[in-house]
Amino acid sequence: MECDISVSECVHKVINAIGKTFPGCPIKGVFHSAVVLDDGLIESLNRSLYEKVLKPKVNGALNLHHATKHCQLDYFVCYSSISAFLGNASQINYAAANTFLDMFCQYRRKIGLPGQSINWGALNLGLLLNKEHFQRFLEAKGMMVLDVAEIHQSLEQCLVLNLPQQAVCRFHFRNIRFNILSQNAALTMRLSALVEEAFQKSKETDSQTKQTQTVSPKDYVVSLICETIGMDKSELKDESPLSSLGIDSMQAMTLQNLIFQERGMNVPLVKLLDPNATFSTLVSLLSEGKGEDESSIDNLESIPIRSISNVST
């Protein structure tokens, strides 16, 4: 049955209709997974963009809460997001909406009702289904995509553990560690124990990074752009403007992250997005070594794993 989850009357109507249609089968579980996205940096968001994203999450949870108070529920599961657990610069409204779900499930538990919030990471479902470009972008930031089998397994574990809040994400810890967009004290504090535990279980060498260092800057940039943008190397000319290659802000961040991870250099985003920047400009930057040296960062191994963390209070 379809309805607008953010409208109380619609939700009550559906709950009542279910009761009449299946009188011998009482509702025993609620799974709240409604979502609306409207991403943007904080300075570009206004009240309407907050309300647009908050309504399905916040109003939806409250409406389901009130409409099912008479039901003896076994489950009241809210699908939250890793953005509320780790943060995301372009999803402040989405993170706020999901943080409400996290706290609301804590509230339900305190008043004796079932409630579980699951902070899902990147899933190969819905908005990200087979979107290779977005998946590569997330991987560069240290977040691997969970496949359907892993999602089902994780959901089953969450339901059995029955904790108020859990984060489920498949991390690539090396990328997180070397991702310049994610290097902050708060993130380090939240993930340090998890990273250290993972590294005790698996040790890998840094051969991939060393291998990329032996490739000439020009050959490296050719390979990087061809793989990231999906173009033939014959199309690249020394004076080709980067903007003419179709590099948008998201692809520029992907390039920035990969260069930082693989060459140990922090190329400012403004230089990649500069209308006057060319293919040879990027090669020159790498040749001159203008950027932060990776040697100042602890050499940590890369371990892509799935993790379930209890963050209940």
Phi, psi and omega in degrees: 000130181266144174198166175274107186297340183275354181253118186303315183299321180295318181294314179299323180297317180293316180300317179294321180295321178297318180297323180284324181288324181233069185297334181268002183233086181295150178292127182243351182207149177232130175238111185260105185234016181296144181206141169226129180251140170208079189286155176174153176294156191303325183288345181263355183268139175240182185302318183296325180288330174291313182297321181301319183275326182285328186306306182296328181280304187283302179300320181299314180296316180295319180294318178294323178300309182289323184286341183247015180299331181277352183270144175270083187279143169269329184224140167222091190254125177252127177275102178266194184223154176297339179296332177281337183271319182251335184092153178206123188303329185259008184229044183296322179290320179292318178297321179295318180297318181286329176297325175300316179300319180300314181287327182293323177292325174298318180298314179300319180296323182292335179259016174085016179252153176293148179188127177222131174248129180246115177276088182288142171275206181286127182241140177278058180216161172055240187296333183258002185303114176057025176269086187298323182297314179292324180295321177295322179297315180294321180297321178297331178274354176103013182241110180275157182270132177278132177276173187300318181298319179293324179296313180298316180296317181294319180297317179299317179298318181298316182295323180289317179293324174056049176266155182298325181211136177217146174254130181236111183207148175256107185265149165251098193295328179295316180295323176297316183295321184264000182280115185294340179280347185245007183273096176212159187298320183295317180294318178301317181296320185284331187253350188302314181296319180295319180294313182298320179297317180295320182290336176290335183271337184212132179239125178234156180273171181258034186296325182297316179296317180297325181293318180294332180291334181277347178280140180297149180307319182293313179297324179295314181295320178301310181297318182297311182291319180298318181287322183283316184271336181079046180233164181277142184294339178293341180277347183274126175241154183305321183262015177293120177296139179299327180295330180285347180275000179082022181282113177265184184296322181292318178293326178296320178293323177297315178299316180301314180296314182295319178297320180294318181290317190267332182243355178071025182238139177260098177273116182306139182299325182297331179286325178288330181263001178296125181303335181270355181289136180239176177302315181292332177299314181294320178298318180296319179301317180289325181292322182278348178069033180279106180161176180286139181277132181293342182295342179281355182252140178304137183277095182259146180283165180254127181223102175280115179221166173260142184221139172245122184242133175275117180241026180287154179250000000 
